[in-house]
Amino acid sequence: MISEDKRCEDVLTQLAATRAALDRVGVYLISHRMKECLKHSSEEMDLDDVAVEEAFEIFIKYIQHVK
């Protein structure tokens, strides 16, 4: 876009969109791994699926406010 002499506002908008997309991928990867760890722990510690899902939902709420 820069080499095409696009407006600075357009370039910054695309950068912001790219960052947001990468943030969403990062959140997905972290949350997926957290869910796997909780499920593994639940097998060892007798945690039920409800507890795992509640922990996952709390994490998602937290991560939404971090941005």
Secondary structure as GFF3:
##gff-version 3
##sequence-region A 1 67
A	DSSP	alpha_helix	8	45	.	.	.	ID=ss1
A	DSSP	alpha_helix	49	66	.	.	.	ID=ss2
###
